[in-house]
Amino acid sequence: MARVGGSMGLRWCLGARRHASGMDGCRRNAVGQELLGLISLSSMALLQPRRTYRAALCTELTKPLTIRDIPSAPLQPDEVRVRVRCCGLNFADILACHGLYQDKHPLPFTPGMEFSGDVLEIGAAISSMKKGDRVIGLANIKAMAEEYIADQKLLWTIPQGLSYEDAAALPISYGTAILALKHRAQTQPGETVLVTAAAGATGLAVVDVATNILKAKVIAAAGSQQKCHLALQKGASQSVNYSWLNLREEVKKLTASKGVNVVIDTIGGDIFKEALHSLAWEGRIVVVGFAGGTIPSIPANLLLLKNISALGLYWGRYREEDFPVCSSALSSVLQYCHEGRIQPHIGAVFKLEEINEAFAHVKQRRSVGKVVISVS
């Protein structure tokens, strides 16, 4: 290649340098304009108000809950944002807000373990749901709010024709009933089932499932005549008002001294002991909770003499330890409900702003069936 030399070469070099310098200036100007645009967009984003939603907050244990605005969190690829319509109130929610539940939550927190609502937004990795789908879901906490971000595997489609209120009453009460009767006690058609606190949310669900799904005979035990009557309406064959009568003696009369095959107990204390003594040979008692406030001890000699089994059921653990069992139970509940074979009983509905009144309603034992919080 020919060499460029002399004054011509010098002028060419200087011209090329000026041209390159001009190009660099253009590039710097373009980059600067782009940066200014990004900064402007960022500033606009910062100036825009962040979306919020209302939630019930426990800020201090044993104290009334407050309703506050909470900033919406960003959605992860495998998550679903749900507009909560209704939330089921469980005794466990009240225990959690008093620091008495087995799962402890750092303050402040929003209670709520089950809900119904509509899909607002789906993460980038979600293909099985779309905006507007009606769903029910399970949560550890945070469901007593206008918005909830859920793991997609903890959401189920609400059957057509089922209201948001009824849907919110299903997951925990009926999921517990299915697991207690079928999975733990292995209840068979024709067996006799004794249900304590039979007019409560879980009690009525157990009566409903035992009678209408498993075709068992149910003895409903409750603390008032009104509650006993409700359980009989739900399908129980017989009832015992244990505020007036001795449960053990009454069950003995009703079963011609044979006893019952299965007990589902949510109370504990002396009622549990009487129920335990009411079991027949090779009977099964399932411990679901201690709503009475006293955790009883079990005389091991009685287990031996009558070959009976004492079983526990902590519904929430199945989500972590054996999710297929949990999912199958809830899918069965939804199928039975869709077929019209079971029907939840809604005892009372409160607005989100009335959350403390709802808690009081349950704590004072005025509730029957499920108490539901109408959120939006």
Secondary structure, 3 states (H helix, E strand, C coil): CCCCCHHHHHHHHHHHHHHHHHHHHHHHHHHHHHHHHHHHHHHHHHHCCCCEEEEEEECCCCCCCEEEEEECCCCCCCEEEEEEEEEEECHHHHHHCCCCCCCCCCCCECCCCEEEEEEEEECCCCCCCCCCCEEEEECCCCCCECEEEEEHHHEEECCCCCCHHHHHCCHHHHHHHHHHHHHHCCCCCCCEEEECCCCEHHHHHHHHHHHHCCCCEEEEEECCHHHHHHHHHHCCCEEEECCCCCHHHHHHHHCCCCCEEEEEECCCHHHHHHHHHCEEEEEEEEECCCCCCCCCCCCHHHHHHCCCEEEECCCCHHHHHCHHHHHHHHHHHHHHHHCCCCCCCEEEEEEHHHHHHHHHHHHCCCCCEEEEEECC
